[in-house]
């Protein structure tokens, strides 16, 4: 037996595993004896088929199975012994078929694998650009805007006779001639001109006063300077959208709806409180009490968003401060070979996001080596799940008894998806808490309105 490694590039190598008959013959013979106990053949009792016949019947499959297991164990052992930091998993350079295996185990066997290795890098937090974090203040303009969305949500839907600004307009986009009537065999598509979908709500102005079944000229290219964004608002592909350039188009109104805002008062406050799962919604009939709780709700919500934004910027800063090269060609082959429904085209499309996750995983691992307390334990996951359970019990108005907690905890700890989700949450909290302590970003107060404009604009 012999295992060798030959570098093929700075981050790739080929591992050769050479086995002589003596290395695998005994394993094959032992496995054949086990399998022979189950073999049946007309004229023989089960388990009494002569060994020579058994070898000819199932020998190649057994040799392949034994060698596969033995080579994988040897390969993994070698990787650990040599302390090779791999990306992905070894890929066979040559695929062997049954014809390559000798049922009598009298030939040398060679196996070749390609590996991709992680680049070496030095973690340098001092090189990371310091991005401020934001302490959110809920300004009155933001609060009123959010309250207005609930007024729309819980308002009454009416069907006016003529369109007005902010109405939901449904109809048909049609190609029309000089007479303003549809061209026979021309373009036609159902669309909606809803304010929630329009990047510029003022686009509706030219349709104010339009009635059902009435045609009005429409310039779809005035929707947005970006053709892709304009096409998206009309539920079109960019190609379909661009094909309409030079055509005369009209919008035929088919249906019209208007939301009459719910009045600000106890009824609206109770509905909002119920929607947000606040305890005892009826206690928020008083406007001052409601507004205080609503402002706190918005503060928690936007602050959490600001925290996620800060983490994203911190992550981007770390990645930018540690540029690295990967064995790209190997990794692309590995993804195609090991992931379902991935071809070369899909890999190319998603590869940038994949590499970011690889780089971030490498940085996270290095941080955990630097600070072992950042590693996530089972106890961490259970504690996080208990916090989630307490919040859930509180929202439902149930008592979080030890018996209930343990029953639900035992159930969720058996759910692999749930455990993975909590693991990631705990790891994120630990990593970014540590980075915040190390990087010490400045804290800047910012109104919710300004924060949304900065991060969404």
Secondary structure, 3 states (H helix, E strand, C coil): CEEEEEECCCCEEEEEEEECHHHHHHHHHHHHHHHHCCCCECCECCCCCCHHHHHHHHHHHHHHHHHHHHHHHHHHHHHHHCCCCEEEEEEECCCCCHHHCCCCCCCCEEEEEEEEECCCCCCCHHHCCCCCEEEEECCHHHHHHHHHHHHHHCCEEECCCECCCCCEEEEEEEEECCCCCECCCCCEEEEEECCCCCCCHHHHHHHCCCECCCEEECCHHHCCCCHHHHHHHCCCCHHHHHCCCCCCEEEEEEEEEEEECCCCCHHHHHHHHHHCCCCCHHHHCCHHHHHHHHHHHHHHHHHHHHHHHHHHHHHHHHHHHCCCCCCHHHHHHHHHHHCCCCCHHHHHHHHHHHHHHHHHHHHHHHHHHHCHHHCCCHHHHHHHHHHHHHHHHHHHCCCCCHHHHHHHHHHHCCCHHHHHHHHHHHHHHHHHHHHHHHHCCCEEEEEHHHHHHHHHC
